[in-house]
Amino acid sequence: MTSAENPTEPVSARVQTSSRTLHGRATGASAIRDVIHSFRNPIARAYSRVRFAIVRQPFLEEIGQYLPDSGDVLDLGCGFGLFSLFYAMTKPGLQIVAVDLDPGRVAAATASAEYLELTNVAYEASDVTTWATERQFDAIYMLDLLHHLPQSRVRAFLAVVAGLVRPGGTVIIKDVADRPRYKMLFTLLLDRLLVGMEPIRYWPPDELVAILRGLGFDVAMHRMNDVLPYPHILYVCRRRAS
């Protein structure tokens, strides 16, 4: 049994003994393990295991290379906070704000951050399509969010996002493509199991890139290969300085 599994041990001892660090930051594997064990609710813990099995450490590191080592970062549609907790641990120079619609998930994420003694991540319960702030961020990321938003609201939402990132900053979108069809259908089946019959749209990459470029971004995109048949696609969007 690791110290993270011993509920009688003080929180500070659990965190210190369970996290391996490299130059003051948690390594990826230990961060994932610690995030999973930070959830006291067995359902949330089981969900976190499944989610990290889908968006695995290599994916998170691939996405993380586009985040700064320090600065202000916004996580939109954070859910239980799995990835914001991961980046708060592996990139301790970041100050992360994470937003999700579900107050229960936000409460669970906040509790996990406290358990892990993380002071560089804060959570807010709000609809990401209406959430507002006067702040700007060095980077913004959203992982598997866009295909759950109503199609009619996506362009306006991305226009707001464009105003939240500083000139020269980065918006990172990890989503699901509509091709190959068999991969799309596999992903749709799993999404239906999770969210029922709510509207889902997997955006054609060329269509989404056109919207992003029209909003003032230079966009690079590439597929993320997986052992499972998910049509993952990553959009790295740099806001033009002028």
C-alpha positions in Angstrom: 0.0 0.0 0.0 1.3 3.4 -0.9 1.1 6.3 1.5 -1.5 7.9 -0.7 -3.8 5.0 0.1 -3.4 5.4 3.9 -6.3 7.6 5.2 -4.8 7.8 8.6 -1.7 9.6 7.5 -1.6 13.5 7.5 -2.3 15.1 4.2 1.1 16.7 4.0 2.8 13.4 4.6 0.6 11.7 2.0 1.5 14.3 -0.7 5.2 14.4 0.1 5.7 10.7 0.1 3.6 9.9 -2.9 4.9 12.5 -5.4 8.2 12.0 -7.1 9.6 15.3 -8.3 12.0 16.5 -10.9 13.5 19.9 -10.4 10.7 20.9 -8.1 7.8 19.6 -10.2 5.9 16.3 -10.1 6.6 13.8 -12.8 3.8 12.8 -15.1 3.2 9.3 -13.8 3.3 10.3 -10.2 1.0 13.3 -10.8 -1.6 11.0 -12.5 -1.4 8.6 -9.6 -1.8 11.3 -7.0 -4.7 13.0 -8.8 -6.6 9.7 -8.9 -6.0 9.0 -5.2 -7.0 12.5 -4.3 -10.6 11.7 -4.9 -12.3 10.3 -1.9 -15.5 9.5 -3.7 -15.1 6.0 -5.3 -17.3 7.0 -8.3 -15.1 10.1 -9.0 -12.0 8.0 -8.5 -13.2 5.4 -11.0 -14.1 8.1 -13.5 -10.7 9.6 -13.1 -9.1 6.3 -13.9 -11.2 5.9 -17.1 -10.5 9.5 -18.2 -6.8 9.2 -17.7 -6.9 5.9 -19.7 -8.4 7.9 -22.6 -6.4 11.1 -22.3 -3.2 9.3 -21.3 0.1 10.7 -20.0 1.7 11.0 -23.5 -1.3 13.0 -24.7 -1.1 15.3 -21.6 2.6 15.8 -22.2 2.0 16.5 -25.9 -0.6 19.1 -25.0 1.5 20.5 -22.1 4.4 21.3 -24.4 2.3 24.2 -25.7 1.6 25.6 -22.2 4.1 28.1 -20.7 6.2 27.1 -17.7 4.8 30.1 -15.9 1.9 32.5 -16.3 -1.9 32.5 -16.2 -3.8 29.6 -17.8 -7.5 29.0 -18.2 -9.1 25.5 -18.3 -12.5 25.6 -19.9 -14.9 22.7 -19.2 -12.6 21.2 -16.5 -15.0 18.6 -15.2 -13.5 17.0 -12.1 -10.4 19.0 -12.6 -8.2 16.1 -13.6 -6.1 17.9 -16.1 -5.8 21.2 -14.3 -4.6 19.3 -11.2 -2.1 17.4 -13.4 -0.7 20.6 -14.9 -0.7 22.4 -11.5 1.5 19.6 -10.3 3.8 19.2 -13.3 4.0 22.9 -14.1 4.0 24.6 -10.7 4.8 28.0 -12.2 1.4 28.2 -13.7 -1.6 29.9 -12.1 -4.6 28.1 -13.3 -8.3 29.1 -13.3 -10.6 26.2 -14.2 -14.3 26.5 -15.0 -17.1 23.9 -15.3 -20.9 24.0 -15.4 -21.3 21.2 -12.7 -21.0 22.6 -9.1 -20.6 19.0 -7.8 -17.6 18.4 -10.0 -16.1 21.8 -9.2 -16.5 21.0 -5.4 -14.7 17.7 -6.0 -11.9 19.4 -7.9 -11.5 22.0 -5.2 -11.3 19.3 -2.5 -8.7 17.4 -4.5 -6.6 20.5 -4.9 -6.8 21.1 -1.1 -5.8 17.4 -0.5 -2.9 17.8 -2.8 -2.0 21.1 -1.2 -2.0 22.9 -4.5 -2.3 26.7 -4.3 -1.9 27.4 -8.0 -5.3 26.3 -9.2 -8.7 27.7 -8.5 -12.1 26.4 -9.6 -15.3 28.2 -10.6 -18.8 26.8 -11.3 -20.2 28.5 -14.3 -21.4 27.9 -17.9 -18.3 28.3 -20.0 -20.3 30.0 -22.8 -21.4 32.8 -20.5 -18.5 33.0 -18.0 -16.9 36.4 -18.0 -13.8 38.0 -16.5 -11.7 41.1 -17.1 -8.5 39.0 -17.0 -6.5 37.8 -19.9 -4.5 34.6 -20.0 -1.2 33.5 -21.5 -2.8 30.2 -22.5 -6.3 28.6 -22.6 -7.1 25.0 -23.1 -10.2 23.0 -23.6 -10.2 19.2 -23.8 -13.1 17.4 -25.4 -15.4 20.4 -24.8 -16.4 21.8 -28.2 -18.4 18.7 -29.4 -20.6 19.0 -26.4 -21.6 22.7 -27.0 -24.6 23.6 -29.2 -23.4 24.1 -32.7 -25.1 27.5 -33.0 -23.1 28.9 -30.0 -19.6 27.6 -30.9 -18.5 30.6 -33.0 -19.6 33.2 -30.5 -18.0 31.2 -27.7 -14.7 31.0 -29.5 -14.9 34.7 -30.2 -15.1 35.3 -26.4 -12.2 32.9 -25.9 -10.1 34.9 -28.4 -10.7 38.0 -26.3 -9.5 36.2 -23.1 -6.1 35.2 -24.4 -3.3 37.8 -24.6 -1.9 38.8 -28.0 0.7 36.2 -28.8 -0.9 33.7 -26.4 -2.1 30.2 -27.2 -5.4 28.5 -27.2 -5.2 24.7 -27.3 -8.2 22.7 -28.3 -8.2 18.9 -28.1 -11.3 17.5 -29.7 -12.7 14.7 -31.8 -12.8 14.8 -35.6 -15.7 13.5 -37.8 -13.4 11.2 -39.7 -12.5 8.3 -40.1 -16.2 7.5 -39.7 -15.7 4.2 -37.8 -13.6 6.0 -35.2 -16.2 8.7 -35.0 -19.0 6.2 -34.4 -16.9 4.4 -31.7 -16.5 7.7 -29.9 -20.1 8.6 -30.3 -21.2 5.3 -28.7 -19.1 6.1 -25.7 -20.3 9.7 -25.5 -23.9 8.4 -25.6 -23.2 6.1 -22.7 -21.9 9.1 -20.7 -24.2 12.0 -21.7 -27.3 10.3 -23.1 -29.0 12.0 -26.1 -27.8 15.5 -25.6 -26.7 17.1 -29.0 -23.1 16.2 -30.0 -21.3 17.5 -33.0 -17.8 16.4 -34.0 -16.5 19.3 -36.1 -14.9 18.7 -39.5 -11.4 20.0 -38.9 -11.3 22.3 -41.9 -14.5 24.0 -40.8 -13.2 24.6 -37.3 -9.9 25.9 -38.5 -11.7 28.4 -40.8 -13.6 29.7 -37.8 -10.5 30.0 -35.7 -8.5 31.8 -38.4 -11.3 34.2 -38.9 -11.1 35.1 -35.2 -7.5 36.1 -35.5 -5.6 32.9 -34.8 -2.8 31.2 -36.6 -3.7 27.5 -36.4 -1.7 24.3 -36.6 -3.5 21.0 -36.2 -2.5 17.4 -36.1 -4.1 14.1 -35.2 -3.1 12.3 -32.0 -2.6 8.6 -32.5 -4.1 6.2 -30.0 -4.2 2.5 -29.5 -8.0 2.9 -29.2 -10.0 4.0 -32.2 -10.5 7.6 -31.1 -10.2 10.3 -33.8 -8.3 12.7 -31.5 -7.2 16.0 -33.1 -5.2 18.8 -31.6 -5.6 22.5 -32.6 -2.8 24.8 -31.5 -3.9 28.4 -32.0 -1.7 31.4 -31.6 -3.5 34.7 -31.3 -2.0 37.2 -33.7 -0.3 40.2 -32.0 -2.2 42.6 -34.2 
